Amino acid sequence: MRFRPVDTSFYDLFTTSAQHLVGGAELLAEMLSETSDKANVAERMRAAEHAADETTHAIVKKVNSTFVTPFDREDIYALGSGLDDVMDMMDEAVDLILLYEVKTLPPELSEQVEVLQRCAELTAEAMPRLQSMKSLDDYWIEINRLENTGDRNHRRTLAKLFSGEFKTIEVLKLKDIVESLEGAIDAFEKVANTVEQIAVKEG
């Protein structure tokens, strides 16, 4: 097993990055509420996405300025980038809801956001465990299960959209939002896969 430097700042940054995702998922859930101030939620989401970007930049800067990293630089880049991708997809979904002025959202979207919230919580819980590389297998197994649930929800939602219940223009708008949510869940799975790869190499 590789000797890991005492410096915990990488793990702290990954934990902070994952905590941004918890906040982003909460904002996304708020955005789905019919009574929410969507412009206000979108503004707060932009601020959250900016904060997440700053953490990602800090990770990259740390990699470039550190001689001995806790694990492979490529894996650090991949994990930092993967966490950032999740936030970008959630930000996109919020932005589309605002820009498209969607008034009524299918209840199936709430199920997808619940999956995203659970993925965010699990990821935030897993990041501090990177330092010891212990008890991480449950994390990627559960994320994979949630991703499969998300896939089933995605198919059901698309079937609902094309059932004839919605006007064509609404279908086009909602499909973009649905795809953004699916993209965020897929991005969470990529993060979990990266964590698994790191654990296999370093364990």
N, C-alpha and C positions, 0 to 999 in steps of 0.2 A: 504493500500500500504506500502511495506517495505521501511524503511528509507535507503537511499543510501548514502554511505560515499562520502565525498567531493573529495577524491582522484580520479583523472580522468585517472590514468595511464593505467588501464585495457582498457578503451575505446580508448586511444591513441594507445595501442599495437594492438588492433583489427583493427583499422583504418590503421595502418602501414602494417599489414598483408594483408589486402584487397588491399592496394596500390601495394604491390608486385604482386598481381594477375593481375592488370591492365598492369604492365610492362611485365609480363610473356605472357599475351595474345597478346601484341604488338609484342613480339619476335616471337611468334608462327605464326602470320600473316606474318612477315618478312621472316620466314623460308619457307613459301609456294611460295614465289616469285621465278621465274625461274632464276632471275639474282642475287639472294642473295648468299653471301659467307657463305655456310651452316656450315662449320666448325667454322667460327667466330661467327655466330648466336648461335650455340650449346654451344660454350664456354661461351658466355654471359648469356645464359639460365642457365647453371650450376652455374654460379656466383649468378644469381637471385634466383635460388632455394636454394642455400646455405644461402643467406641473409634471405629468408623466413623461413628456418629452425631455424635460430638464433632468429627470432622474436617469433616463436612457443616455443622455449626453454625458452625465456624470460617470455612468458605468463605462462608456467608451473611453473617456478621458482617463479613468482609473486604470483600465487595461493598458493604455498606451504609455502610462507613466510608471507602471509597476514591473519590476524585473522578474519577481517570482510570483506567479498567480496561483490561486488555490486549485485550479484545474485548467484544462487546455483553453487557450485564448479563443480558439474558434468556437468552443462550446459556450464561453462567456458571451461572446458576440451573439451567438444564436439564441441564447436564453434571453438576453436583454432585448434583442430585436423581436423575439416572439411575444414577449410581454407587451411591448410597444404596439405590435400589430393588433392584439386584442383590443387595446384602448382605442386605436384608430377605427376599428370596425364598429365599436359601440358608439363612438362619436359620430360616425357616418350615419348610423341608424337614427340617432337623435336629430341630427341635422336634416335628414330627409323628411322626418315627421313634421318638422317645422316648415321647411321649404315647400313641401307638397300641400301644406295646410290640410292634412288629413284629420277629419273631425271624429270619425268613428273607426276604431281599430278592432279587428276580429279578436275575440277572447283567446284564440289559439296563440296569439303573440305573447300573451302574458305567461303562458306555459313555457315558451322559449326563454323569456327573460328570467323566469324562475330557475331554469337550467343554468343560465349564465351566472345568476347570483350564486348558485351553489358551486359552480366551477371557480368563481372568484374567491369565495370563502376557502375552499380547499387549497387553492394555489397560495393564498396568503398564509395559510397554516403550514404549508409544505416548505416554503422558501427558507425559514430559519433552520430547518432540518438538513439543509444542504451541507452545513458545516460538519455534521457528524455522519451524513449519508445513511442514517438509520430511519427505519419505518417509512420509507418513501414508496415502497411497492404498492401499498394500499392507495396511495395518492394517484398514481397513473392508471391503476386498474379502475378506480372509481371515475376518473375523468373519462376514460374510454367508455365506460358504461353510460355516463351522462351524454357523451357525444352520440352514442347510438340512440338514446332517447330523443336527443335533438334532431337526429335524422328522421325518426318516425314522425315527430311533431311537424317537421318541415314538409314532409310529403302530405300529411293530412291538411296542413294549412294551404298548400298549393291546390289540393283538390277542392277545398272550400272556395278559394278564389276563382277557380274556373268552373264553378257549379252553376253559374248563371245568376247567382244572388247579387253580384256586384256589377256596376256599370264598367264598361271597358276601360275608361280613363282611371277609375279607381283601382281596377285590377293591375294596371301598369304601375301605378304609384305604390300600391301595397306590396307588389312583387319585389320591388327594389328594397323595401324595408325588410321584408322577409329574408331576402338573400343576404342583407347585411348582418342580420341576427345569426343566420346559419354560418356566415363567414367568421363571426366572433367565436362561436362554439368550436368550429374547426381550428381556429387559431389557439384556443385553449388546449386542444388535443396535441397540437404541435409543441406547445410548451411542455406538456406532460411527457411527450416522447423525447424531448431534449433532456429533461431531467432524468429519464430512464437511461438514456445513453451515457450521461455523465456518471450516474450511479454504477453502471456496469463497468465503465472504464476505471473509476476511482475506488470501487468497493473491494 
